């Protein structure tokens, strides 16, 4: 076997030493590594593909990149393919520690899927994954670009570099390429259980990709008939309350705007108000914090600003950055640092016709603090707050 993590090495294995990991060579040897290969990530991608006999060439592979919508689009694609008898592997935020794992891990997963008689593979392709050559040597049959808005500038430094990373991935290779303008033009009459205009676009992208690999509309309709929303993506929390509570992973300005606007439509239809709860992650792009503060307080009737995953950064600084973008009246928002208390406050503030949108963590079941991760699930906290009313 091959490993780039010395902790996984066993007798006879090969240790791929990535730049900066030289100090782990002795550990790998002590654990019985038969060979040590020093390689860049680009070189590791080639080594991995060869070692696993180029499994992507034996699969129909669909890659989905973009700032928002990757997880839902991949979820829809895999569900439909499995439902109509095409065993589909899936890779992404809901299934892996990294949205796009290292190349060695991807090639291994694809090879195992081939060995298990899988035929299709759908995967989220992150900008980090592209930039770090994790998706090199993968033979994509279809690539989808959902959208490009600001994110990950802590890594890419400029929006232009982030955009060019995504576009570079789309332009490379052969196969079908589906861009946002193509997604907007997709025509269909399918019924979907997914709420929101942004999910209509996600469905359009999935439909375009499925048509590109010769899946019929009849088959798509069959798969959609049993589709359920992915966890933490505009997911409703119901514990017997009359008002609506929605949890979503939105953690970018565009993502937050999308879910608040959809929440607003629901609230207007019910004759109620929209209450939004959100925070921003620490050790990440600071530039989007004031933008998100401005958006939330302008679009929601009442906003509760709190922590997300502060990590090693000062929560007070994160919230100060958010507040810097707000010009709304003080009566329209509040700051509650403790996320549990913030969610409880929003729930207690809701009237029977209102809608509460809790953004930022979605499916996540931990909160990352400076002292380490703790168990935290927005859906659980919301449900407990409702039951305590």
HUVEN-V216774 format. One record per pair of residues at least 12 apart in sequence whose ideal C-beta (glycine too) atoms are under 6 Angstrom apart, sorted by the first residue. I is the first residue (numbers start at 1). J is the second residue. D is the distance in whole Angstrom. If there is no record, write none. Layout:
i:I j:J d:D
i:I j:J d:D
This chain:
i:1 j:13 d:5
i:2 j:14 d:5
i:2 j:16 d:6
i:2 j:51 d:6
i:4 j:16 d:4
i:4 j:18 d:6
i:4 j:104 d:6
i:6 j:24 d:4
i:6 j:27 d:5
i:6 j:28 d:4
i:9 j:28 d:5
i:9 j:31 d:4
i:9 j:33 d:5
i:11 j:32 d:3
i:12 j:34 d:5
i:13 j:33 d:6
i:14 j:35 d:4
i:15 j:28 d:4
i:15 j:33 d:4
i:15 j:36 d:5
i:16 j:37 d:5
i:16 j:39 d:5
i:16 j:44 d:5
i:17 j:36 d:6
i:17 j:38 d:5
i:41 j:132 d:5
i:41 j:133 d:4
i:42 j:133 d:4
i:44 j:103 d:6
i:45 j:103 d:4
i:45 j:133 d:5
i:45 j:136 d:4
i:45 j:137 d:5
i:46 j:137 d:6
i:48 j:103 d:5
i:48 j:104 d:4
i:48 j:107 d:4
i:49 j:107 d:6
i:49 j:137 d:4
i:52 j:107 d:4
i:52 j:111 d:4
i:55 j:110 d:4
i:55 j:111 d:4
i:55 j:114 d:5
i:56 j:110 d:6
i:56 j:138 d:5
i:56 j:139 d:4
i:57 j:139 d:5
i:58 j:114 d:5
i:59 j:121 d:5
i:60 j:120 d:5
i:60 j:141 d:5
i:60 j:213 d:6
i:61 j:121 d:5
i:61 j:140 d:5
i:61 j:141 d:5
i:62 j:77 d:6
i:62 j:122 d:5
i:62 j:142 d:4
i:62 j:209 d:5
i:63 j:123 d:6
i:63 j:125 d:5
i:63 j:140 d:5
i:63 j:143 d:5
i:64 j:124 d:6
i:64 j:144 d:5
i:65 j:125 d:4
i:65 j:145 d:6
i:65 j:166 d:5
i:65 j:169 d:6
i:66 j:145 d:5
i:66 j:146 d:3
i:66 j:147 d:5
i:67 j:147 d:6
i:67 j:148 d:6
i:67 j:149 d:5
i:67 j:151 d:5
i:67 j:252 d:6
i:68 j:147 d:6
i:68 j:254 d:6
i:68 j:255 d:5
i:69 j:146 d:4
i:69 j:202 d:5
i:70 j:124 d:4
i:71 j:92 d:6
i:71 j:93 d:5
i:71 j:230 d:6
i:72 j:202 d:4
i:72 j:230 d:6
i:72 j:233 d:5
i:73 j:202 d:5
i:73 j:205 d:5
i:73 j:206 d:5
i:74 j:92 d:5
i:74 j:122 d:5
i:74 j:124 d:5
i:75 j:230 d:4
i:76 j:206 d:4
i:77 j:122 d:5
i:77 j:206 d:5
i:78 j:90 d:4
i:78 j:122 d:5
i:79 j:227 d:5
i:80 j:220 d:6
i:80 j:223 d:3
i:81 j:120 d:5
i:83 j:223 d:4
i:83 j:226 d:6
i:84 j:219 d:5
i:84 j:222 d:6
i:84 j:223 d:5
i:86 j:119 d:5
i:86 j:120 d:5
i:87 j:118 d:4
i:87 j:119 d:6
i:88 j:120 d:4
i:89 j:113 d:4
i:89 j:118 d:5
i:89 j:121 d:4
i:90 j:122 d:6
i:91 j:123 d:4
i:92 j:124 d:4
i:94 j:363 d:6
i:99 j:124 d:5
i:99 j:126 d:4
i:100 j:125 d:6
i:100 j:126 d:4
i:100 j:129 d:3
i:100 j:134 d:5
i:102 j:134 d:6
i:103 j:134 d:5
i:127 j:152 d:6
i:127 j:162 d:6
i:127 j:165 d:5
i:130 j:165 d:5
i:130 j:169 d:5
i:131 j:165 d:5
i:140 j:173 d:6
i:140 j:175 d:5
i:141 j:175 d:5
i:142 j:175 d:6
i:142 j:176 d:5
i:142 j:209 d:5
i:142 j:212 d:5
i:143 j:170 d:6
i:143 j:177 d:5
i:144 j:178 d:5
i:144 j:205 d:5
i:144 j:209 d:6
i:145 j:170 d:5
i:145 j:179 d:5
i:146 j:205 d:6
i:147 j:180 d:5
i:148 j:163 d:5
i:148 j:166 d:6
i:149 j:254 d:4
i:150 j:288 d:6
i:151 j:252 d:5
i:153 j:285 d:4
i:153 j:287 d:6
i:154 j:284 d:5
i:154 j:285 d:5
i:176 j:212 d:4
i:178 j:208 d:5
i:183 j:201 d:6
i:183 j:204 d:5
i:183 j:205 d:5
i:186 j:204 d:4
i:186 j:207 d:6
i:186 j:208 d:5
i:188 j:207 d:5
i:190 j:221 d:6
i:190 j:224 d:5
i:193 j:227 d:6
i:194 j:229 d:6
i:195 j:234 d:5
i:196 j:234 d:6
i:196 j:262 d:4
i:198 j:258 d:4
i:231 j:363 d:4
i:232 j:247 d:6
i:232 j:249 d:5
i:232 j:362 d:3
i:232 j:363 d:3
i:234 j:246 d:6
i:234 j:248 d:5
i:235 j:247 d:5
i:237 j:379 d:5
i:237 j:382 d:5
i:237 j:383 d:6
i:239 j:383 d:5
i:239 j:386 d:4
i:239 j:387 d:6
i:241 j:386 d:5
i:242 j:352 d:4
i:243 j:350 d:4
i:243 j:352 d:6
i:243 j:354 d:5
i:244 j:355 d:4
i:245 j:356 d:5
i:245 j:382 d:5
i:246 j:357 d:5
i:247 j:358 d:5
i:247 j:378 d:5
i:247 j:379 d:5
i:248 j:359 d:5
i:248 j:362 d:6
i:249 j:362 d:3
i:250 j:359 d:4
i:251 j:360 d:5
i:253 j:288 d:5
i:253 j:291 d:4
i:253 j:292 d:5
i:253 j:295 d:6
i:256 j:292 d:5
i:256 j:295 d:6
i:256 j:359 d:6
i:257 j:295 d:5
i:259 j:357 d:6
i:260 j:276 d:6
i:260 j:299 d:5
i:260 j:300 d:6
i:263 j:355 d:5
i:263 j:357 d:4
i:266 j:355 d:5
i:267 j:355 d:4
i:270 j:353 d:5
i:271 j:353 d:5
i:272 j:353 d:3
i:272 j:354 d:4
i:273 j:301 d:4
i:273 j:354 d:5
i:274 j:300 d:5
i:274 j:301 d:5
i:274 j:355 d:5
i:275 j:302 d:5
i:275 j:346 d:5
i:275 j:349 d:6
i:275 j:350 d:6
i:275 j:356 d:5
i:276 j:296 d:5
i:276 j:300 d:4
i:276 j:303 d:5
i:276 j:357 d:5
i:277 j:304 d:4
i:277 j:342 d:6
i:277 j:343 d:6
i:277 j:346 d:5
i:277 j:358 d:5
i:278 j:296 d:6
i:278 j:359 d:4
i:278 j:360 d:5
i:279 j:306 d:5
i:279 j:307 d:5
i:279 j:308 d:4
i:279 j:360 d:6
i:280 j:308 d:6
i:280 j:318 d:5
i:280 j:322 d:6
i:281 j:308 d:5
i:281 j:309 d:5
i:282 j:310 d:4
i:282 j:311 d:4
i:282 j:313 d:3
i:282 j:318 d:6
i:283 j:311 d:4
i:283 j:312 d:6
i:283 j:313 d:5
i:286 j:321 d:6
i:289 j:321 d:4
i:289 j:322 d:5
i:290 j:324 d:5
i:290 j:325 d:3
i:291 j:325 d:6
i:293 j:322 d:4
i:293 j:325 d:4
i:293 j:326 d:5
i:294 j:325 d:4
i:297 j:326 d:5
i:297 j:328 d:4
i:297 j:332 d:6
i:297 j:333 d:5
i:303 j:333 d:4
i:304 j:334 d:6
i:304 j:336 d:6
i:304 j:342 d:5
i:304 j:345 d:6
i:304 j:346 d:5
i:305 j:319 d:6
i:305 j:322 d:6
i:305 j:335 d:5
i:306 j:336 d:5
i:306 j:339 d:5
i:306 j:342 d:4
i:307 j:339 d:5
i:308 j:360 d:4
i:309 j:367 d:6
i:309 j:368 d:4
i:311 j:368 d:5
i:312 j:370 d:5
i:315 j:337 d:6
i:319 j:335 d:6
i:340 j:381 d:5
i:343 j:358 d:6
i:343 j:381 d:5
i:343 j:382 d:6
i:343 j:385 d:6
i:344 j:385 d:4
i:347 j:385 d:4
i:347 j:386 d:6
i:358 j:378 d:5
i:361 j:378 d:5
i:365 j:377 d:5
